[in-house]
Amino acid sequence: MPEQTMVQKFITAGLLALTVSTINASAAADTKGGISADMLGRISSKHANSPSDKALRNALNGVDINKLAVNADNQRDLDTNFSHRVNSKGITNQKSSGRCWLFTGLNVLRAQMMAKNDMPELYLSQNYNFFYDQLEKANLFLQAMIDKAGKPMEDKTVEWLFKNPLSDGGQYTGISDNILKYGVVPASVMPETNSSDNTGQMRNILMLKLREYGLELRRMKAAGKKDKEINTRKEEMLGDIYHILALNLGVPPTEFEWTRKDSKGNIVSREKYTPLEFYNKFAGNNLKDDYIMLMNDPTREYYKLYEIDYDRHTYDGRNWTYVNLPIEDIKEMAIASIKDSTMMYFSCDVGKFFDRTRGILDINNFDYESLFGTTFPMDKADRIRTFSSASSHAMTLMAVDIDKDGKPVKWMVENSWGPGANDGHLIMTDRWFDEYMFRLVVNKKYATQKALEVLKQKPEVLPAWDPMFCDED
């Protein structure tokens, strides 16, 4: 090869100096918290690249992790019989929406209405109540913008509100406040639409519009506009939100005609109802005062009452206010309700150790530790503190299997994901229930006296960004 020119030598020397400088800088970074070249060498040495490592890497290149992590020792057939089960009929499907909380609440309600009124079948319109849910959440955000207008944009509550102006998720108080204000209607009266089944695009449009309106209301307040003018503008904004909802979901009925049949299919009556008249005649539950909301949060003191700020669906509604209890206390009340043929609103972290093919939730379903050669030792409290686990999905708790010693072995919920394994129901082991169950709502007649006493406390108010804030979807 020809000798290097002076320019080439200069460039080579410069590159060498730059490389040495970079390595020295990396080494210095080692002591300042960065990854140096030496540290990277030590880290990479942890991957031995053995034949078994290579085989796993080849498999993971084209196969879902859970398929490789399946615990073969836990694949035996699970007994699907339950010692105590509430009768149910018909599986619903929330499709691509976050309305599990609404489906769960209406599934609990329709089961009660069928049993109480000797109905062969009844489906309630999720779309009807969802329309008003979105309208009420829009008002909650806009009024909060007015209330917090004196706070800077950097205020944590203001920041949280702008991050979360509206969602299609929710929890129990969203159901109780909504139904007692707007009633319910049969599914045939206000059927689903593409936007109710697939809420994402509509939600994004509404959030964009609400953030725009939130800024406008803050600026009106800062400019010294009168309250009357601000409230008038807010009402105009809500008119625009109503219009968007009506185009996507339809206009909610104010009156409808419905034919009632008995369990044998015979026509009993054909009458006109308002949504509230329909609810009061065929259900009439006091969803606010007759129920107690329970939580298992081991990060906080048990037998105390907690309230989460802004964890509600309506401005004039109730925040999620719950009695924090040990898991065994919650099980006691759940069993009492099931034994009396009464379903319950229930929520959990459904994505953990979920075998979708079999419809089974069991902490032994997948062996990630053997697959990756490590351990996952965090308990429930640590998973909550680190945002690794939280209530993510609501379902209808409706069965428990109790052994000869009176201990629960497994539980079953009616889900809202349409037909599937176990006829659309999910089965969870009692051990999984311990680790990933969070919320339960039971009629007060099944509550223990100790739990009822906690309701007399003044609740400790937690901020909206607390890990226990939940929009179950």
C-alpha positions as CSV (number, residue, x, y, z in Angstrom):
1,M,0.0,0.0,0.0
2,P,1.2,3.5,-0.7
3,E,2.4,5.6,2.3
4,Q,-0.2,7.7,4.0
5,T,-0.2,11.4,3.0
6,M,0.4,14.0,5.7
7,V,-3.3,14.8,5.7
8,Q,-4.3,11.1,6.1
9,K,-1.8,10.8,9.0
10,F,-3.3,13.9,10.6
11,I,-6.8,12.6,10.3
12,T,-5.8,9.2,11.6
13,A,-4.1,10.7,14.6
14,G,-7.1,12.9,15.2
15,L,-9.5,10.0,15.2
16,L,-7.3,8.1,17.5
17,A,-7.2,10.9,19.9
18,L,-11.0,11.3,19.7
19,T,-11.4,7.6,20.4
20,V,-9.1,7.7,23.4
21,S,-10.9,10.8,24.6
22,T,-14.3,9.2,24.2
23,I,-13.2,6.1,26.1
24,N,-11.7,8.2,28.9
25,A,-15.0,10.2,29.1
26,S,-16.9,6.9,29.3
27,A,-14.7,5.7,32.0
28,A,-15.2,8.9,33.9
29,A,-18.9,8.5,33.4
30,D,-18.7,5.3,35.3
31,T,-18.2,7.2,38.6
32,K,-21.0,9.7,37.7
33,G,-23.8,7.1,37.1
34,G,-23.3,6.6,33.3
35,I,-22.4,3.3,31.5
36,S,-18.7,3.3,30.7
37,A,-17.0,1.0,28.3
38,D,-15.6,-1.1,31.2
39,M,-19.0,-1.3,32.8
40,L,-20.6,-2.3,29.5
41,G,-18.1,-5.1,29.3
42,R,-19.0,-6.4,32.7
43,I,-22.7,-6.1,32.0
44,S,-22.5,-7.9,28.7
45,S,-20.5,-10.7,30.3
46,K,-23.7,-11.7,32.2
47,H,-25.1,-13.0,29.0
48,A,-23.0,-16.1,28.5
49,N,-24.5,-16.8,25.0
50,S,-24.5,-20.5,25.8
51,P,-26.2,-23.0,23.6
52,S,-29.3,-22.8,25.8
53,D,-29.2,-19.0,25.6
54,K,-29.0,-19.2,21.8
55,A,-31.9,-21.7,21.6
56,L,-34.0,-19.4,23.7
57,R,-33.1,-16.3,21.6
58,N,-34.0,-18.3,18.5
59,A,-37.3,-19.2,20.0
60,L,-38.1,-15.7,21.3
61,N,-37.3,-14.3,17.8
62,G,-40.6,-15.7,16.5
63,V,-42.7,-16.8,19.5
64,D,-44.7,-14.9,22.1
65,I,-43.0,-14.8,25.5
66,N,-46.0,-16.3,27.2
67,K,-46.0,-19.3,24.9
68,L,-42.5,-20.2,26.0
69,A,-43.2,-19.3,29.6
70,V,-46.2,-21.6,29.9
71,N,-45.8,-23.7,33.0
72,A,-46.3,-27.3,31.7
73,D,-46.9,-28.5,35.3
74,N,-49.9,-26.3,35.6
75,Q,-51.7,-27.3,32.4
76,R,-53.9,-30.0,33.9
77,D,-57.7,-29.5,33.4
78,L,-59.2,-27.2,36.0
79,D,-62.4,-28.3,37.7
80,T,-64.9,-25.8,36.4
81,N,-67.6,-26.7,39.0
82,F,-68.4,-24.2,41.7
83,S,-70.0,-24.9,45.1
84,H,-71.9,-21.5,45.0
85,R,-72.8,-19.7,41.8
86,V,-75.3,-16.9,40.9
87,N,-77.3,-17.6,37.8
88,S,-76.6,-15.4,34.8
89,K,-77.7,-15.4,31.2
90,G,-76.1,-13.8,28.2
91,I,-72.5,-12.5,27.7
92,T,-71.9,-8.9,26.6
93,N,-69.1,-7.5,24.6
94,Q,-67.5,-4.1,25.2
95,K,-65.4,-4.5,22.0
96,S,-62.7,-1.9,21.5
97,S,-63.8,0.4,24.3
98,G,-62.8,1.1,27.9
99,R,-66.3,0.7,29.2
100,C,-65.8,-2.5,31.3
101,W,-67.0,-0.5,34.4
102,L,-70.3,0.3,32.7
103,F,-70.8,-3.2,31.3
104,T,-70.1,-4.7,34.8
105,G,-72.5,-2.4,36.5
106,L,-75.3,-3.0,34.0
107,N,-74.6,-6.7,34.1
108,V,-75.1,-6.8,37.8
109,L,-78.2,-4.7,37.5
110,R,-79.8,-6.7,34.6
111,A,-79.3,-10.0,36.5
112,Q,-81.2,-8.5,39.4
113,M,-83.9,-7.1,37.2
114,M,-84.4,-10.5,35.4
115,A,-84.7,-12.4,38.7
116,K,-87.0,-9.8,40.3
117,N,-89.4,-9.5,37.4
118,D,-89.4,-13.0,36.0
119,M,-87.8,-12.0,32.7
120,P,-86.3,-14.6,30.4
121,E,-83.7,-12.2,29.1
122,L,-82.7,-8.5,29.3
123,Y,-79.9,-6.5,27.9
124,L,-79.5,-2.9,28.9
125,S,-78.1,-0.1,26.6
126,Q,-74.5,0.7,27.5
127,N,-74.5,3.3,24.7
128,Y,-77.3,5.3,26.5
129,N,-75.5,5.6,29.8
130,F,-72.1,6.1,28.0
131,F,-73.5,9.2,26.2
132,Y,-74.3,10.9,29.5
133,D,-71.1,9.7,31.1
134,Q,-69.0,11.5,28.5
135,L,-71.1,14.6,28.7
136,E,-70.8,14.7,32.5
137,K,-67.1,14.1,32.4
138,A,-66.7,17.0,30.0
139,N,-68.6,19.2,32.5
140,L,-66.5,17.9,35.3
141,F,-63.3,19.0,33.5
142,L,-64.6,22.4,32.3
143,Q,-65.9,23.3,35.8
144,A,-62.6,22.2,37.3
145,M,-60.9,24.5,34.9
146,I,-63.0,27.4,36.2
147,D,-62.5,26.4,39.9
148,K,-58.7,26.1,39.4
149,A,-58.3,29.1,37.1
150,G,-56.3,31.0,39.8
151,K,-53.7,28.2,39.9
152,P,-50.7,28.2,37.5
153,M,-50.4,25.7,34.7
154,E,-47.6,24.1,36.6
155,D,-49.9,23.3,39.6
156,K,-50.0,19.5,39.9
157,T,-53.8,19.4,39.9
158,V,-54.1,21.6,36.9
159,E,-51.5,19.6,35.1
160,W,-53.3,16.4,36.0
161,L,-56.6,17.7,34.7
162,F,-55.1,18.7,31.3
163,K,-53.5,15.3,31.0
164,N,-56.8,13.6,31.9
165,P,-59.7,15.8,30.6
166,L,-61.8,12.8,29.8
167,S,-61.7,9.0,29.4
168,D,-64.0,6.1,28.5
169,G,-62.8,4.2,31.6
170,G,-64.4,4.5,35.1
171,Q,-65.5,2.9,38.3
172,Y,-68.6,2.2,40.4
173,T,-69.6,5.7,41.4
174,G,-69.8,6.6,37.7
175,I,-72.5,3.9,37.4
176,S,-74.4,4.9,40.5
177,D,-74.4,8.6,39.9
178,N,-75.3,8.1,36.2
179,I,-78.1,5.7,36.6
180,L,-79.8,7.5,39.5
181,K,-79.7,10.7,37.4
182,Y,-80.5,9.4,33.9
183,G,-82.0,5.9,34.4
184,V,-81.5,3.0,32.0
185,V,-83.1,1.8,28.8
186,P,-83.2,-1.6,27.0
187,A,-80.4,-2.2,24.5
188,S,-82.9,-2.2,21.6
189,V,-83.9,1.4,22.5
190,M,-80.4,2.9,22.0
191,P,-78.2,0.3,20.3
192,E,-74.4,0.4,19.9
193,T,-72.7,2.4,17.2
194,N,-69.2,2.2,15.7
195,S,-68.0,4.9,17.9
196,S,-69.4,3.3,21.1
197,D,-67.8,0.0,20.1
198,N,-64.5,1.7,19.1
199,T,-64.2,4.8,21.4
200,G,-60.6,5.8,20.6
201,Q,-61.1,8.3,17.8
202,M,-64.1,10.0,19.4
203,R,-62.2,10.2,22.7
204,N,-59.2,11.9,21.1
205,I,-61.4,14.5,19.4
206,L,-63.2,15.2,22.6
207,M,-60.0,15.5,24.6
208,L,-58.5,17.9,22.1
209,K,-61.6,20.1,22.2
210,L,-61.8,20.1,26.0
211,R,-58.1,21.1,26.3
212,E,-58.8,24.0,24.0
213,Y,-61.9,25.0,26.0
214,G,-60.0,24.6,29.3
215,L,-57.4,27.2,28.1
216,E,-60.1,29.5,27.0
217,L,-61.9,29.4,30.3
218,R,-58.7,30.1,32.2
219,R,-58.0,33.1,30.0
220,M,-61.5,34.4,30.5
221,K,-61.0,34.2,34.2
222,A,-57.6,35.8,34.0
223,A,-59.1,38.7,32.0
224,G,-61.5,39.4,34.8
225,K,-64.7,38.2,32.9
226,K,-67.8,38.0,35.1
227,D,-68.9,34.6,36.4
228,K,-72.2,34.8,34.4
229,E,-70.3,35.3,31.2
230,I,-67.9,32.4,32.0
231,N,-70.8,30.1,32.9
232,T,-72.6,31.0,29.7
233,R,-69.6,30.2,27.6
234,K,-69.1,26.9,29.4
235,E,-72.7,25.9,28.6
236,E,-72.0,26.8,24.9
237,M,-69.0,24.5,25.0
238,L,-71.1,21.7,26.4
239,G,-73.5,22.2,23.6
240,D,-70.6,21.5,21.1
241,I,-69.7,18.4,23.1
242,Y,-73.3,17.2,23.0
243,H,-73.4,17.7,19.3
244,I,-70.2,15.6,18.8
245,L,-71.6,12.9,21.0
246,A,-75.0,12.9,19.3
247,L,-73.3,12.5,15.9
248,N,-71.2,9.6,17.1
249,L,-73.6,7.8,19.5
250,G,-77.1,9.0,18.6
251,V,-79.5,11.1,20.6
252,P,-80.6,9.6,23.9
253,P,-84.3,8.8,24.1
254,T,-86.4,10.7,26.7
255,E,-89.3,8.2,26.3
256,F,-89.8,4.8,24.7
257,E,-92.2,2.0,24.4
258,W,-91.2,-1.5,25.6
259,T,-92.9,-4.9,25.6
260,R,-92.3,-6.9,28.8
261,K,-92.3,-10.7,28.6
262,D,-92.3,-13.3,31.4
263,S,-89.8,-16.2,31.7
264,K,-92.1,-18.3,29.4
265,G,-92.1,-15.7,26.7
266,N,-95.6,-14.5,27.3
267,I,-96.3,-10.8,26.8
268,V,-97.1,-9.2,30.2
269,S,-97.4,-5.6,29.2
270,R,-96.6,-3.0,26.5
271,E,-96.1,0.5,28.0
272,K,-94.3,3.8,27.6
273,Y,-91.5,4.7,30.0
274,T,-89.0,7.4,30.6
275,P,-85.5,6.0,31.4
276,L,-85.9,6.8,35.1
277,E,-89.4,5.3,35.2
278,F,-88.1,2.1,33.6
279,Y,-85.2,1.9,36.2
280,N,-87.4,2.6,39.2
281,K,-90.1,0.2,38.1
282,F,-87.9,-2.8,37.3
283,A,-84.9,-2.2,39.6
284,G,-85.2,0.8,42.0
285,N,-82.0,0.0,43.9
286,N,-80.5,2.8,45.9
287,L,-77.1,2.5,44.3
288,K,-75.6,5.3,46.5
289,D,-76.7,4.5,50.0
290,D,-77.3,0.7,50.0
291,Y,-73.8,-0.3,48.9
292,I,-70.3,-0.2,50.4
293,M,-67.1,0.2,48.3
294,L,-64.2,-1.9,49.5
295,M,-60.5,-1.9,48.6
296,N,-57.5,-4.1,49.3
297,D,-54.5,-1.8,49.3
298,P,-51.7,-3.2,51.6
299,T,-49.7,0.0,51.2
300,R,-52.1,1.8,53.5
301,E,-53.6,1.3,56.9
302,Y,-56.5,-1.1,57.0
303,Y,-59.9,-0.3,58.6
304,K,-59.6,3.3,57.4
305,L,-61.8,5.3,55.0
306,Y,-60.1,6.9,52.0
307,E,-61.4,9.2,49.2
308,I,-59.6,9.8,45.9
309,D,-60.0,13.4,44.6
310,Y,-61.5,13.7,41.1
311,D,-62.1,9.9,41.0
312,R,-65.6,10.5,39.9
313,H,-67.6,10.9,36.7
314,T,-69.8,13.9,37.5
315,Y,-69.0,17.3,39.0
316,D,-71.8,17.0,41.6
317,G,-71.2,13.2,42.1
318,R,-69.2,11.2,44.6
319,N,-65.5,10.5,44.5
320,W,-64.5,6.8,44.9
321,T,-64.6,6.5,48.7
322,Y,-63.6,3.1,50.0
323,V,-63.0,1.1,53.1
324,N,-59.5,-0.4,53.0
325,L,-59.6,-3.9,54.3
326,P,-57.5,-7.1,54.5
327,I,-58.3,-9.5,51.7
328,E,-59.8,-12.1,54.0
329,D,-62.4,-9.5,55.2
330,I,-63.4,-8.8,51.6
331,K,-63.7,-12.5,50.8
332,E,-66.1,-13.0,53.7
333,M,-68.5,-10.4,52.4
334,A,-68.1,-11.6,48.8
335,I,-69.0,-15.2,49.8
336,A,-72.0,-14.0,51.8
337,S,-73.3,-12.1,48.7
338,I,-72.8,-15.0,46.3
339,K,-74.5,-17.4,48.7
340,D,-77.5,-15.1,48.6
341,S,-77.5,-15.2,44.8
342,T,-76.3,-11.6,44.4
343,M,-73.6,-10.6,41.9
344,M,-71.1,-7.8,42.7
345,Y,-69.0,-5.2,40.9
346,F,-65.4,-6.4,41.1
347,S,-62.1,-5.1,39.7
348,C,-58.6,-6.5,39.4
349,D,-55.3,-6.4,37.5
350,V,-56.6,-8.8,34.8
351,G,-53.5,-8.8,32.6
352,K,-51.3,-10.6,35.1
353,F,-50.7,-14.3,34.6
354,F,-53.8,-14.5,32.4
355,D,-54.1,-17.6,30.2
356,R,-56.5,-16.3,27.6
357,T,-56.9,-19.6,25.8
358,R,-58.2,-21.3,28.9
359,G,-59.8,-18.2,30.5
360,I,-57.8,-18.8,33.7
361,L,-56.1,-16.4,36.1
362,D,-53.4,-18.2,38.1
363,I,-50.0,-17.1,39.3
364,N,-48.6,-20.4,38.3
365,N,-49.7,-20.1,34.6
366,F,-46.3,-18.8,33.4
367,D,-42.8,-19.5,34.7
368,Y,-40.9,-16.3,33.8
369,E,-38.3,-17.0,36.4
370,S,-37.1,-20.2,34.7
371,L,-37.3,-18.7,31.2
372,F,-35.1,-15.7,32.0
373,G,-33.1,-17.1,34.9
374,T,-34.1,-14.4,37.4
375,T,-36.6,-13.8,40.1
376,F,-39.6,-11.4,40.6
377,P,-39.8,-11.0,44.4
378,M,-42.0,-7.9,44.8
379,D,-45.1,-8.4,46.9
380,K,-48.5,-6.7,46.3
381,A,-47.6,-3.6,48.2
382,D,-44.4,-3.1,46.4
383,R,-46.1,-3.6,43.0
384,I,-48.6,-0.9,43.9
385,R,-45.9,1.5,45.1
386,T,-43.9,1.1,41.9
387,F,-47.0,1.3,39.6
388,S,-46.4,-2.3,38.6
389,S,-49.9,-3.3,39.4
390,A,-53.2,-1.6,39.8
391,S,-56.9,-2.2,39.2
392,S,-57.3,-2.3,35.4
393,H,-60.5,-4.1,34.6
394,A,-64.0,-4.5,36.1
395,M,-66.0,-7.7,35.9
396,T,-69.0,-9.2,37.6
397,L,-68.1,-11.5,40.5
398,M,-70.7,-14.3,40.5
399,A,-69.2,-17.7,41.8
400,V,-67.0,-19.2,44.4
401,D,-65.8,-22.7,45.1
402,I,-65.5,-23.5,48.8
403,D,-63.7,-26.6,50.1
404,K,-64.7,-28.9,52.9
405,D,-62.9,-26.6,55.4
406,G,-64.9,-23.6,54.3
407,K,-62.0,-22.0,52.5
408,P,-62.3,-20.5,48.9
409,V,-60.4,-22.4,46.3
410,K,-61.3,-20.4,43.2
411,W,-63.6,-17.7,42.0
412,M,-65.4,-16.9,38.7
413,V,-66.5,-13.6,37.0
414,E,-68.7,-12.8,34.1
415,N,-66.6,-10.9,31.7
416,S,-67.6,-8.4,28.9
417,W,-65.3,-9.6,26.1
418,G,-67.9,-11.6,24.3
419,P,-67.9,-15.4,23.9
420,G,-64.8,-17.3,24.7
421,A,-63.4,-19.9,27.1
422,N,-65.8,-20.9,29.9
423,D,-68.6,-19.3,27.9
424,G,-67.2,-15.8,28.4
425,H,-66.4,-16.3,32.1
426,L,-62.9,-16.1,33.7
427,I,-61.8,-18.4,36.5
428,M,-59.3,-17.2,39.1
429,T,-57.5,-19.2,41.7
430,D,-57.8,-18.0,45.3
431,R,-54.0,-17.3,45.4
432,W,-54.4,-15.1,42.3
433,F,-57.3,-13.3,43.9
434,D,-55.1,-12.5,46.9
435,E,-52.4,-10.9,44.7
436,Y,-54.4,-9.0,42.0
437,M,-57.9,-8.3,43.3
438,F,-58.4,-4.6,44.3
439,R,-62.0,-3.4,44.4
440,L,-65.4,-4.9,45.3
441,V,-68.8,-3.3,45.8
442,V,-71.3,-5.1,48.0
443,N,-74.7,-4.5,49.3
444,K,-74.5,-3.3,52.9
445,K,-76.6,-6.2,54.1
446,Y,-73.6,-8.4,53.4
447,A,-71.1,-6.1,55.1
448,T,-69.5,-6.9,58.4
449,Q,-70.2,-4.6,61.3
450,K,-66.5,-3.8,61.4
451,A,-66.6,-2.5,57.8
452,L,-69.8,-0.5,58.4
453,E,-68.2,1.2,61.4
454,V,-65.3,2.4,59.2
455,L,-67.9,4.3,57.1
456,K,-68.5,6.6,60.0
457,Q,-64.9,8.0,59.7
458,K,-64.0,11.2,58.0
459,P,-62.2,9.9,54.9
460,E,-58.5,10.7,54.2
461,V,-58.5,12.5,50.8
462,L,-55.8,11.2,48.4
463,P,-54.7,13.2,45.3
464,A,-55.9,12.3,41.8
465,W,-52.5,11.0,40.9
466,D,-52.5,8.4,43.7
467,P,-51.7,4.8,42.4
468,M,-55.2,3.8,43.6
469,F,-56.9,6.3,41.2
470,C,-58.6,4.1,38.7
471,D,-60.2,4.3,35.3
472,E,-61.0,0.6,34.8
473,D,-61.4,-0.3,31.2
